[in-house]
């Protein structure tokens, strides 16, 4: 691509690189192709030279290049649950068609962004929860054209790197335990709001005494759900504490306890038959983002959550302090 200032008489067929103000308040906007009408308006305004870009035989215009990158990243938008929306000026936005979490192949995206300096892709973080219409990523070509060889290399490196994982679980049960006079209303309301974002319905409020026997019985009765959540009146502080022990007594397994996300450290995951079980930390009673959100959203969308994947949440896992935290990080 050629780029630079040329006499207006020689600018026909090129792309205007900088907007030009015209008498009477008019303007020729940057990025437009200069035809006879535009050249005549420039002459009439007394503009004798302009800065232009002129594509070479091996260049692809920014709009076409942006869409080529988008189609490489998302080769089947319908199957991926995504929409590719062309915005002109070398930009294509990638939007979620429904709720879900975003699958990103970060390695491919890094390689693509490094392959050709004129091609850029910015995305949300991996496994970000999305609502319908939310922007998953935006492709921006930062020049007026891209060399086709560089474009082909970038597209190959970024192939099939983005998709949306939609919800696969539909029905959840929340079992709360009480050590006093708690009615469980707040915890149920906050959890119901969280689940509704992904189209999951929550069974009516259920609260049992904070004892292994009663909680174990409630767990056995909940085996028909797609997801079982436990929110205890007293925080789970050990893998042998009341809630994990109740899960084992009900015939389930505890797969992992604890996570490097704050707030959210005191979480555990397990299984009761084929039903995933999440022991929620106390901070889940607040609507503020916490580590349980990340685990719950992935499980609802069919993304495996393992001890290794939980361990990997530590980088970026220092979340905002919540007002209801019983022991603030920097309390006096």
C-alpha positions as CSV (number, residue, x, y, z in Angstrom):
1,X,0.0,0.0,0.0
2,X,1.2,3.5,-0.9
3,X,0.6,6.2,1.6
4,X,1.4,9.9,1.6
5,X,0.6,13.4,0.4
6,X,-0.2,13.8,-3.3
7,X,-1.5,16.7,-5.5
8,X,-5.3,16.7,-5.6
9,X,-5.1,16.2,-9.4
10,X,-3.4,12.8,-8.8
11,X,-5.6,11.5,-6.0
12,X,-8.4,10.0,-8.1
13,X,-9.1,6.4,-7.1
14,X,-7.2,6.6,-3.8
15,X,-8.6,6.5,-0.3
16,X,-8.7,9.8,1.6
17,X,-6.5,9.3,4.7
18,X,-7.4,12.4,6.6
19,X,-10.8,14.2,6.8
20,X,-11.0,17.5,4.9
21,X,-13.2,20.3,6.0
22,X,-15.1,22.1,3.2
23,X,-16.6,25.6,2.9
24,X,-20.1,25.9,4.4
25,X,-19.6,23.3,7.1
26,X,-19.3,20.2,4.8
27,X,-16.6,17.6,5.2
28,X,-15.1,14.7,3.2
29,X,-14.6,12.0,5.7
30,X,-11.4,9.9,5.9
31,X,-11.6,6.5,4.4
32,X,-13.8,7.4,1.4
33,X,-12.6,6.6,-2.1
34,X,-11.9,9.7,-4.1
35,X,-13.9,9.8,-7.3
36,X,-14.5,12.7,-9.8
37,X,-17.1,14.3,-7.5
38,X,-14.8,14.3,-4.5
39,X,-11.9,15.7,-6.4
40,X,-14.1,18.5,-7.8
41,X,-15.2,19.4,-4.2
42,X,-11.6,19.5,-3.0
43,X,-10.6,21.8,-5.9
44,X,-13.6,24.0,-5.2
45,X,-12.4,24.3,-1.6
46,X,-9.0,25.4,-2.7
47,X,-7.3,22.2,-1.4
48,X,-4.4,21.5,-3.7
49,X,-3.0,18.4,-2.0
50,X,-4.3,15.6,0.2
51,X,-3.0,12.6,2.1
52,X,-4.1,9.4,0.6
53,X,-3.7,5.6,0.7
54,X,-3.5,3.7,-2.5
55,X,-3.9,-0.1,-2.5
56,X,-1.4,-2.3,-4.3
57,X,-2.3,-5.4,-6.3
58,X,-1.6,-7.6,-3.3
59,X,-3.6,-5.6,-0.8
60,X,-7.1,-6.2,0.5
61,X,-9.3,-3.3,1.6
62,X,-9.7,-2.9,5.4
63,X,-13.4,-3.9,5.4
64,X,-12.9,-7.1,3.5
65,X,-9.9,-7.9,5.5
66,X,-11.7,-7.5,8.8
67,X,-14.5,-9.8,7.7
68,X,-12.0,-12.4,6.4
69,X,-10.4,-12.4,9.9
70,X,-13.8,-12.7,11.6
71,X,-14.8,-15.7,9.4
72,X,-11.5,-17.4,10.2
73,X,-12.0,-16.9,13.9
74,X,-15.6,-18.0,13.7
75,X,-16.1,-20.2,10.6
76,X,-19.6,-21.2,11.6
77,X,-21.3,-18.4,13.5
78,X,-24.6,-20.2,13.9
79,X,-23.0,-23.2,15.5
80,X,-20.7,-21.0,17.5
81,X,-23.6,-19.0,18.9
82,X,-22.1,-15.8,17.6
83,X,-22.9,-13.0,15.2
84,X,-20.4,-11.2,13.0
85,X,-21.4,-7.6,12.5
86,X,-19.6,-5.4,10.0
87,X,-19.1,-1.8,11.1
88,X,-17.1,-0.5,8.2
89,X,-13.9,1.5,8.7
90,X,-12.1,-1.9,9.0
91,X,-14.1,-3.1,12.0
92,X,-16.1,-6.2,12.7
93,X,-17.7,-6.9,16.1
94,X,-18.3,-10.4,17.3
95,X,-21.5,-10.6,19.4
96,X,-23.2,-13.3,21.5
97,X,-26.5,-14.5,20.1
98,X,-27.6,-15.7,23.5
99,X,-26.4,-16.3,27.1
100,X,-23.4,-18.4,27.7
101,X,-19.7,-18.3,28.4
102,X,-17.0,-17.5,25.9
103,X,-14.5,-20.1,24.8
104,X,-11.3,-18.6,23.6
105,X,-8.2,-20.3,22.3
106,X,-5.8,-17.7,23.7
107,X,-2.7,-19.2,22.1
108,X,-4.2,-18.9,18.6
109,X,-5.4,-15.3,19.3
110,X,-1.9,-14.3,20.5
111,X,-0.3,-15.8,17.4
112,X,-2.8,-14.1,15.1
113,X,-2.3,-10.7,16.8
114,X,1.4,-11.1,16.4
115,X,1.3,-12.3,12.7
116,X,0.4,-9.1,11.0
117,X,0.7,-5.6,12.6
118,X,-2.3,-4.2,10.7
119,X,-4.7,-6.8,12.2
120,X,-5.9,-6.5,15.8
121,X,-8.4,-8.5,17.9
122,X,-9.5,-7.5,21.4
123,X,-11.7,-9.9,23.3
124,X,-13.4,-10.3,26.7
125,X,-11.5,-12.6,29.2
126,X,-11.8,-16.4,28.6
127,X,-15.0,-17.9,30.0
128,X,-16.6,-14.5,30.5
129,X,-20.4,-14.8,31.0
130,X,-22.3,-13.1,28.2
131,X,-25.9,-12.1,27.6
132,X,-27.5,-11.9,24.2
133,X,-26.1,-9.0,22.2
134,X,-23.0,-8.7,24.3
135,X,-19.7,-8.0,22.5
136,X,-17.3,-10.9,22.7
137,X,-14.6,-9.3,20.6
138,X,-13.8,-6.6,18.1
139,X,-11.6,-6.9,15.0
140,X,-10.0,-3.7,13.8
141,X,-7.8,-3.3,10.8
142,X,-5.6,-0.3,11.7
143,X,-4.6,0.7,8.2
144,X,-6.7,1.1,5.1
145,X,-5.5,-2.3,3.7
146,X,-3.7,-5.5,4.6
147,X,-1.2,-7.4,2.5
148,X,-3.0,-10.6,1.5
149,X,0.0,-12.8,2.4
150,X,-0.1,-11.4,6.0
151,X,-3.8,-11.7,6.1
152,X,-3.7,-15.4,5.1
153,X,-1.1,-16.1,7.7
154,X,-3.1,-14.4,10.5
155,X,-6.3,-16.2,9.5
156,X,-4.7,-19.6,9.5
157,X,-3.2,-19.0,13.0
158,X,-6.5,-17.7,14.4
159,X,-8.7,-20.4,12.9
160,X,-11.8,-21.3,15.0
161,X,-10.5,-19.5,18.1
162,X,-13.8,-18.2,19.4
163,X,-17.2,-19.7,20.3
164,X,-19.9,-19.3,22.9
165,X,-20.8,-22.2,25.2
166,X,-24.5,-22.0,25.9
167,X,-26.2,-23.3,29.0
168,X,-26.8,-27.0,29.2
169,X,-28.3,-27.2,32.7
170,X,-31.8,-25.9,33.3
171,X,-32.9,-26.8,36.9
172,X,-31.1,-26.1,40.1
173,X,-31.7,-26.7,43.8
174,X,-30.3,-24.5,46.5
175,X,-30.1,-26.1,50.0
176,X,-29.3,-23.6,52.7
177,X,-28.4,-24.5,56.3
178,X,-29.3,-22.5,59.4
179,X,-27.5,-22.1,62.7
180,X,-30.0,-19.7,64.1
181,X,-33.1,-17.9,62.9
182,X,-32.1,-17.4,59.2
183,X,-35.0,-17.7,56.8
184,X,-32.7,-18.1,53.7
185,X,-34.7,-15.5,51.7
186,X,-31.7,-13.3,50.8
187,X,-29.5,-16.2,49.8
188,X,-32.2,-17.7,47.7
189,X,-33.1,-14.4,46.0
190,X,-29.5,-13.6,45.1
191,X,-28.8,-17.1,43.8
192,X,-32.0,-17.1,41.8
193,X,-30.9,-13.8,40.1
194,X,-27.5,-15.3,39.3
195,X,-29.0,-18.4,37.7
196,X,-31.6,-16.5,35.7
197,X,-28.9,-14.8,33.7
198,X,-28.2,-18.2,32.1
199,X,-31.8,-19.3,31.9
200,X,-31.6,-21.7,34.9
201,X,-34.7,-22.0,37.1
202,X,-34.3,-22.5,40.9
203,X,-36.5,-24.7,43.1
204,X,-38.3,-23.1,46.0
205,X,-36.4,-21.9,49.0
206,X,-35.2,-24.8,51.2
207,X,-33.4,-24.5,54.5
208,X,-32.4,-27.2,56.9
209,X,-30.5,-27.2,60.2
210,X,-26.7,-27.0,60.0
211,X,-26.1,-30.7,60.7
212,X,-24.8,-33.5,58.6
213,X,-27.8,-35.8,58.9
214,X,-30.4,-33.2,57.8
215,X,-28.3,-31.8,55.0
216,X,-27.5,-35.3,53.8
217,X,-31.2,-36.2,53.7
218,X,-31.9,-33.0,51.7
219,X,-29.2,-33.8,49.2
220,X,-30.6,-37.3,48.5
221,X,-33.9,-35.7,47.8
222,X,-32.4,-33.3,45.3
223,X,-30.8,-35.8,43.0
224,X,-33.3,-35.1,40.2
225,X,-32.0,-31.6,39.7
226,X,-29.4,-30.7,37.1
227,X,-27.3,-28.8,39.6
228,X,-27.2,-28.8,43.4
229,X,-26.0,-25.8,45.3
230,X,-25.2,-25.7,49.1
231,X,-25.1,-22.4,51.0
232,X,-24.3,-23.0,54.7
233,X,-25.1,-20.8,57.6
234,X,-21.6,-21.4,59.0
235,X,-18.7,-21.2,56.5
236,X,-17.1,-24.4,55.3
237,X,-13.6,-24.3,56.8
238,X,-12.3,-27.8,56.1
239,X,-12.9,-30.6,53.6
240,X,-14.3,-32.6,56.5
241,X,-16.7,-29.9,57.6
242,X,-20.5,-30.2,57.7
243,X,-21.4,-29.7,54.0
244,X,-18.6,-31.8,52.5
245,X,-19.3,-34.6,55.0
246,X,-23.0,-34.4,54.3
247,X,-22.3,-34.8,50.6
248,X,-20.2,-37.9,51.2
249,X,-22.9,-39.4,53.6
250,X,-25.5,-38.9,50.8
251,X,-23.4,-41.1,48.5
252,X,-21.6,-38.3,46.7
253,X,-17.9,-37.3,46.2
254,X,-16.0,-34.2,47.1
255,X,-13.7,-33.4,44.2
256,X,-12.0,-30.2,45.4
257,X,-12.0,-27.7,48.3
258,X,-10.8,-24.1,48.2
259,X,-10.0,-21.7,45.4
260,X,-7.4,-18.9,44.8
261,X,-10.1,-16.3,44.2
262,X,-11.0,-13.7,46.8
263,X,-13.8,-13.3,47.7
264,X,-14.7,-17.0,47.1
265,X,-11.9,-19.0,48.8
266,X,-14.2,-21.3,50.8
267,X,-15.8,-23.1,47.8
268,X,-16.0,-26.8,47.1
269,X,-17.1,-28.9,44.2
270,X,-18.3,-32.4,44.1
271,X,-20.7,-34.9,42.5
272,X,-23.8,-36.7,43.6
273,X,-24.2,-39.4,41.1
274,X,-24.0,-37.5,37.8
275,X,-25.3,-34.2,39.3
276,X,-22.6,-31.5,39.9
277,X,-22.6,-30.1,43.5
278,X,-21.2,-26.7,44.4
279,X,-20.6,-25.8,48.0
280,X,-21.0,-22.0,47.8
281,X,-18.8,-19.6,49.9
282,X,-20.5,-17.2,52.3
283,X,-19.9,-14.3,49.9
284,X,-22.4,-15.8,47.5
285,X,-25.1,-14.2,49.6
286,X,-24.0,-10.9,48.1
287,X,-24.8,-10.1,44.4
288,X,-21.2,-8.9,43.9
289,X,-18.9,-10.9,41.7
290,X,-17.1,-13.7,43.5
291,X,-15.3,-16.9,42.7
292,X,-18.4,-19.0,42.9
293,X,-19.8,-17.1,39.8
294,X,-16.9,-18.3,37.7
295,X,-17.3,-22.0,38.7
296,X,-21.1,-22.0,38.6
297,X,-21.3,-20.3,35.1
298,X,-18.8,-22.8,33.6
299,X,-20.6,-25.8,35.0
300,X,-24.0,-24.6,33.8
301,X,-22.5,-24.2,30.3
302,X,-21.0,-27.7,30.3
303,X,-17.4,-26.6,30.7
304,X,-15.4,-29.0,32.9
305,X,-14.2,-27.5,36.2
306,X,-11.3,-29.4,37.7
307,X,-8.9,-28.8,40.6
308,X,-6.4,-27.7,37.9
309,X,-8.8,-25.2,36.3
310,X,-9.7,-23.8,39.7
311,X,-6.0,-23.4,40.6
312,X,-5.6,-21.4,37.3
313,X,-8.1,-18.8,38.4
314,X,-5.7,-17.1,40.8
315,X,-4.2,-14.8,38.3
316,X,-7.0,-12.2,38.0
317,X,-8.7,-13.7,41.0
318,X,-8.3,-10.7,43.3
319,X,-11.8,-9.3,43.0
320,X,-13.4,-6.2,44.4
321,X,-14.0,-6.0,48.2
322,X,-17.7,-6.5,49.1
323,X,-19.4,-4.4,51.9
324,X,-20.7,-7.5,53.6
325,X,-17.3,-9.2,54.0
326,X,-17.1,-10.2,57.7
327,X,-13.3,-9.7,57.8
328,X,-12.1,-7.1,55.3
329,X,-8.7,-7.7,53.7
330,X,-7.3,-4.6,55.4
331,X,-9.4,-4.4,58.5
332,X,-8.1,-2.7,61.6
